[in-house]
Amino acid sequence: MHPQRNGSLLFVSKNNVYRIDSSGKISLIKDNVGNPTPSFKFSGNSITVWGVWEDNSENIYVAVFSDQTVKKIDAKGNITNYYTSSGNWAPTQGIFDNDNQMWILECSDKNEIRAVLATPLEKTGQQIKNFSLALYFFSGFIVVGLLVFYFKNRAGKKGEVANDFNGN
């Protein structure tokens, strides 16, 4: 459960996310949040949805332990993967700090816990895209440099051979 500034309460029941407003009215936010077949072997065959929290823009985040993923539900009810844990770690809860950065509490299959600063998948994807573009240009410069070096040396050797044939 996660209390909100507006007096409502977010909670998870089985694989669904609900909100109770300050008058006690319960509304379904999103059903079937976790994948039907869990991807995290440690969770077995059970869908395990743990923590739920909200940002200042009223997007809702859900720690889906069984998928090793934090899912984001926007105001229209669209759901996307926001963050993915790595290795033997899976998210259990999250919170935003005073700088609006998301921190995720993760647990491992070895009964360890840690808090990590979440890097959204969309930013990770952009970093990979930018890295790929930089790698493309860098490798292009290397190829062009090698070609210039090769042809320059080849031309020099041809000149030497030609001079040798002229008796020099």
JOBELFEN-V986867 format. One record per pair of residues at least 12 apart in sequence whose ideal C-beta (glycine too) atoms are under 6 Angstrom apart, sorted by the first residue. I is the first residue (numbers start at 1). J is the second residue. If there is no record, write none. Layout:
BEGIN
I&J ; I&J
END
This chain:
BEGIN
2&52 ; 2&53 ; 4&54 ; 7&22 ; 8&21 ; 10&52 ; 12&49 ; 12&52 ; 15&32 ; 15&33 ; 15&34 ; 15&47 ; 15&49 ; 16&31 ; 17&29 ; 17&30 ; 17&33 ; 17&52 ; 17&62 ; 30&73 ; 33&49 ; 33&62 ; 34&47 ; 34&49 ; 34&64 ; 34&66 ; 34&67 ; 35&67 ; 38&66 ; 39&67 ; 40&66 ; 40&68 ; 40&90 ; 42&109 ; 43&65 ; 43&66 ; 47&66 ; 48&65 ; 48&66 ; 49&64 ; 50&63 ; 50&65 ; 50&92 ; 51&63 ; 51&92 ; 51&93 ; 53&94 ; 55&96 ; 58&75 ; 59&72 ; 59&74 ; 60&73 ; 61&94 ; 63&91 ; 63&92 ; 63&93 ; 65&90 ; 68&84 ; 68&85 ; 68&90 ; 69&81 ; 69&84 ; 70&82 ; 70&83 ; 70&91 ; 81&121 ; 82&120 ; 83&118 ; 85&106 ; 88&108 ; 88&109 ; 89&106 ; 89&108 ; 91&104 ; 91&106 ; 92&105 ; 92&107 ; 93&105 ; 101&117 ; 102&118 ; 103&115 ; 103&117 ; 104&116 ; 104&118
END
